[in-house]
Amino acid sequence: MKSSSLAASVAERVIGEGLPIAFLLLWWLTARSLPSFVLPGPIETGETLLQLFVDPAFMGHTLISLARVVASVILAVILGGALAGLARYVPSTAYAVQRRVLPVLNSFPSVGWAILATFWFQPDSASVIFVETLILIPFCAIALIQGIADMDRELLEMGASFSRSSLKIARKIALPMLLPYVMSSVRIAYGVGWKIALVSELFGAEHGLGYLMLRAEVIGNTAMVFASCFAIVIIFVAGEKLIIDPLARRFAVH
């Protein structure tokens, strides 16, 4: 049993590590026969990618995109939580929130919000954060609505029997039960936020990775397009592994 488990583990690692290497090799071989504006090689793309994290002129755009996503996630969790709380604690609004507001926000095209933001805002961070937040709100609200519905009512009633302070009950009992769902909404919003960040910045920003991609498209710098996409992958994975995963484990239900 141990030998078969070891063989399966080795096979998984070989396949897992071999696929990226095979992809890079195929990419390099294909790029050799094509002009760089069609398909830049992995080395050229890697050098451009390094600039996004080292060169101050490019690193500023990377940090601005990161700041916008983080701000949008925070706002979406707060506003989504407010909608979830409204639907739960003001029963007369539950139908409007769940059957009217959230379906509209969930289905409204991201490109539509991005275009509208160009009419309503100057091309800056406010327009990008506006678009990202509106798209992320339903993801957060749905997770938090479920979290509120799953809270242990008996535990809340027991807390009420020991204290009449609603704030204390919320802080000591309700919030700890809700935190796993908060982290779930953060995880979802962080992933989706990066998917829509470039679309938002393409339409309504003069800084950020989306702006770099738009400028790269104009001058035919395909390496920058690839590098911007890979930069987002790196930042996303780093944020998830270094921040979100530890917090999720910290607040997981035991």
C-alpha positions as CSV (number, residue, x, y, z in Angstrom):
1,M,0.0,0.0,0.0
2,K,2.8,2.4,0.9
3,S,4.7,1.7,-2.3
4,S,1.6,2.3,-4.4
5,S,0.8,5.5,-2.6
6,L,4.4,6.7,-3.1
7,A,4.3,5.8,-6.8
8,A,1.0,7.7,-7.2
9,S,2.5,10.7,-5.3
10,V,5.6,10.7,-7.5
11,A,3.4,10.4,-10.7
12,E,1.3,13.4,-9.6
13,R,4.4,15.5,-9.0
14,V,6.0,14.4,-12.3
15,I,2.8,15.3,-14.2
16,G,2.3,18.5,-12.2
17,E,5.8,19.8,-12.8
18,G,6.2,18.3,-16.3
19,L,3.2,20.0,-17.8
20,P,4.5,23.6,-17.2
21,I,7.9,22.6,-18.6
22,A,6.3,21.0,-21.6
23,F,4.1,24.1,-22.1
24,L,7.2,26.4,-22.0
25,L,9.1,24.2,-24.4
26,L,6.2,24.1,-26.9
27,W,5.8,27.9,-26.5
28,W,9.5,28.5,-27.2
29,L,9.5,26.2,-30.2
30,T,6.3,27.8,-31.7
31,A,7.6,31.3,-31.0
32,R,10.8,30.7,-33.0
33,S,8.9,30.5,-36.2
34,L,6.6,33.5,-35.6
35,P,7.3,37.2,-35.3
36,S,7.4,38.6,-31.8
37,F,4.3,40.8,-32.3
38,V,2.3,37.6,-33.0
39,L,3.8,35.4,-30.3
40,P,6.8,36.6,-28.2
41,G,9.0,33.9,-26.7
42,P,9.0,32.9,-23.0
43,I,12.3,34.7,-22.4
44,E,11.1,38.0,-23.8
45,T,7.9,37.7,-21.9
46,G,9.7,36.8,-18.7
47,E,11.9,39.9,-19.1
48,T,8.9,42.1,-19.5
49,L,7.2,40.4,-16.6
50,L,10.2,41.1,-14.4
51,Q,9.9,44.8,-15.3
52,L,6.4,44.9,-13.9
53,F,7.8,44.0,-10.4
54,V,11.2,45.7,-10.5
55,D,11.1,48.8,-12.8
56,P,9.5,51.7,-10.9
57,A,7.9,53.0,-14.0
58,F,5.9,49.7,-14.5
59,M,5.7,48.6,-10.8
60,G,3.5,51.6,-10.0
61,H,0.9,50.3,-12.5
62,T,1.0,46.9,-10.9
63,L,0.6,48.3,-7.4
64,I,-2.3,50.5,-8.5
65,S,-4.2,47.5,-9.9
66,L,-3.6,45.6,-6.7
67,A,-4.8,48.5,-4.6
68,R,-7.9,48.8,-6.7
69,V,-8.8,45.1,-6.4
70,V,-8.2,45.1,-2.6
71,A,-10.3,48.2,-2.1
72,S,-13.1,46.8,-4.3
73,V,-13.1,43.5,-2.3
74,I,-13.4,45.3,1.0
75,L,-16.2,47.5,-0.3
76,A,-18.0,44.6,-1.8
77,V,-17.8,42.6,1.4
78,I,-19.1,45.5,3.4
79,L,-22.0,46.4,1.0
80,G,-22.8,42.7,0.4
81,G,-22.9,42.2,4.2
82,A,-25.2,45.2,4.5
83,L,-27.6,43.7,1.9
84,A,-27.5,40.3,3.6
85,G,-28.2,41.8,7.0
86,L,-31.0,43.9,5.6
87,A,-32.6,40.9,4.0
88,R,-32.3,38.9,7.3
89,Y,-33.2,41.5,9.9
90,V,-35.8,43.5,7.9
91,P,-38.0,40.7,6.6
92,S,-40.0,43.1,4.4
93,T,-36.9,43.8,2.3
94,A,-35.9,40.1,1.8
95,Y,-37.9,39.6,-1.4
96,A,-36.6,42.9,-2.9
97,V,-32.9,42.1,-2.1
98,Q,-32.9,38.5,-3.1
99,R,-35.3,38.6,-6.1
100,R,-34.7,42.1,-7.5
101,V,-31.5,43.7,-6.4
102,L,-29.1,40.7,-6.5
103,P,-30.4,39.2,-9.8
104,V,-29.9,42.6,-11.5
105,L,-26.4,43.1,-10.1
106,N,-25.5,39.4,-10.8
107,S,-26.5,39.5,-14.5
108,F,-25.7,43.1,-15.5
109,P,-22.7,42.9,-18.0
110,S,-19.4,44.0,-16.7
111,V,-18.7,45.8,-19.9
112,G,-21.9,47.7,-19.4
113,W,-20.8,49.0,-16.0
114,A,-17.4,49.8,-17.4
115,I,-18.9,51.9,-20.2
116,L,-21.3,53.6,-17.9
117,A,-18.4,54.5,-15.5
118,T,-16.7,56.4,-18.4
119,F,-19.8,58.7,-18.5
120,W,-20.2,59.1,-14.8
121,F,-16.6,59.4,-13.6
122,Q,-13.3,60.8,-14.7
123,P,-10.8,58.1,-15.9
124,D,-9.2,57.3,-12.5
125,S,-9.4,54.8,-9.7
126,A,-12.9,55.8,-8.6
127,S,-14.4,54.6,-11.9
128,V,-12.5,51.3,-11.7
129,I,-13.4,50.6,-8.1
130,F,-17.0,51.5,-8.8
131,V,-17.2,48.9,-11.6
132,E,-15.4,46.2,-9.7
133,T,-17.4,46.7,-6.5
134,L,-20.8,46.6,-8.2
135,I,-19.8,43.3,-10.0
136,L,-18.5,41.8,-6.7
137,I,-21.3,42.7,-4.4
138,P,-23.7,39.9,-5.4
139,F,-21.0,37.2,-4.9
140,C,-20.4,38.5,-1.4
141,A,-24.0,39.1,-0.5
142,I,-25.1,35.5,-1.6
143,A,-22.3,33.9,0.6
144,L,-23.2,36.1,3.6
145,I,-26.9,35.5,3.2
146,Q,-26.2,31.8,3.4
147,G,-23.9,32.4,6.4
148,I,-26.6,34.3,8.3
149,A,-29.1,31.5,7.5
150,D,-26.7,28.8,8.8
151,M,-26.0,30.5,12.1
152,D,-26.9,28.4,15.2
153,R,-30.1,30.1,16.5
154,E,-29.9,28.1,19.8
155,L,-26.5,29.5,20.5
156,L,-27.6,33.0,19.8
157,E,-30.6,32.5,22.1
158,M,-28.3,31.1,24.8
159,G,-26.1,34.2,24.5
160,A,-29.2,36.5,24.8
161,S,-30.0,34.7,28.0
162,F,-26.7,35.7,29.5
163,S,-26.4,39.2,28.1
164,R,-28.9,41.9,26.9
165,S,-26.2,43.7,24.9
166,S,-26.8,43.0,21.2
167,L,-23.4,44.4,20.4
168,K,-21.7,42.0,22.7
169,I,-23.7,39.0,21.4
170,A,-22.8,40.0,17.8
171,R,-19.1,40.4,18.7
172,K,-18.8,37.3,20.8
173,I,-21.1,34.8,19.1
174,A,-22.6,36.0,15.8
175,L,-19.4,37.3,14.2
176,P,-17.2,34.3,14.9
177,M,-19.9,32.1,13.3
178,L,-20.1,34.4,10.3
179,L,-16.3,34.8,9.8
180,P,-15.9,31.6,7.7
181,Y,-18.5,32.9,5.3
182,V,-16.8,36.3,5.2
183,M,-13.6,34.6,4.2
184,S,-15.4,32.6,1.6
185,S,-16.8,35.8,0.1
186,V,-13.4,37.4,0.2
187,R,-11.8,34.5,-1.6
188,I,-14.5,34.5,-4.3
189,A,-14.4,38.3,-4.7
190,Y,-10.6,38.4,-4.8
191,G,-10.6,35.9,-7.7
192,V,-13.4,37.5,-9.7
193,G,-11.9,40.9,-8.9
194,W,-8.8,40.2,-10.8
195,K,-10.8,38.7,-13.7
196,I,-12.6,42.0,-14.2
197,A,-9.8,44.4,-13.2
198,L,-8.4,44.6,-16.7
199,V,-11.8,45.2,-18.3
200,S,-12.5,48.0,-15.9
201,E,-9.0,49.6,-16.4
202,L,-9.2,49.3,-20.2
203,F,-12.3,51.6,-20.2
204,G,-11.7,53.9,-17.4
205,A,-8.1,54.3,-16.2
206,E,-4.9,56.0,-17.1
207,H,-2.8,53.8,-14.8
208,G,-2.8,50.1,-14.0
209,L,-2.2,46.8,-15.8
210,G,-5.2,47.2,-17.9
211,Y,-3.9,50.6,-19.1
212,L,-0.6,49.0,-19.9
213,M,-2.3,46.3,-21.9
214,L,-4.3,48.9,-23.9
215,R,-1.1,50.8,-24.6
216,A,0.7,47.6,-25.6
217,E,-2.1,46.7,-28.0
218,V,-1.7,50.1,-29.7
219,I,2.0,49.7,-30.3
220,G,1.9,45.9,-30.9
221,N,3.8,44.9,-27.8
222,T,2.4,41.4,-27.3
223,A,5.0,40.6,-24.7
224,M,3.5,43.2,-22.4
225,V,0.0,41.7,-22.9
226,F,1.3,38.3,-21.9
227,A,3.4,39.8,-19.0
228,S,0.4,41.7,-17.6
229,C,-1.7,38.5,-17.6
230,F,1.0,36.5,-15.9
231,A,1.6,39.3,-13.4
232,I,-2.1,39.0,-12.3
233,V,-1.7,35.2,-12.0
234,I,1.4,35.7,-9.7
235,I,-0.3,38.3,-7.6
236,F,-3.5,36.3,-7.3
237,V,-1.7,33.1,-6.2
238,A,0.6,35.0,-3.8
239,G,-2.4,36.8,-2.2
240,E,-4.4,33.6,-1.8
241,K,-1.5,31.5,-0.4
242,L,0.1,34.1,1.9
243,I,-3.0,36.0,3.2
244,I,-6.4,34.5,2.3
245,D,-5.6,30.8,3.1
246,P,-4.0,31.5,6.5
247,L,-6.9,33.7,7.5
248,A,-9.4,31.1,6.2
249,R,-7.7,28.4,8.4
250,R,-7.7,30.8,11.3
251,F,-11.4,31.4,11.1
252,A,-12.5,28.0,10.0
253,V,-15.3,26.2,11.8
254,H,-13.9,23.5,14.0
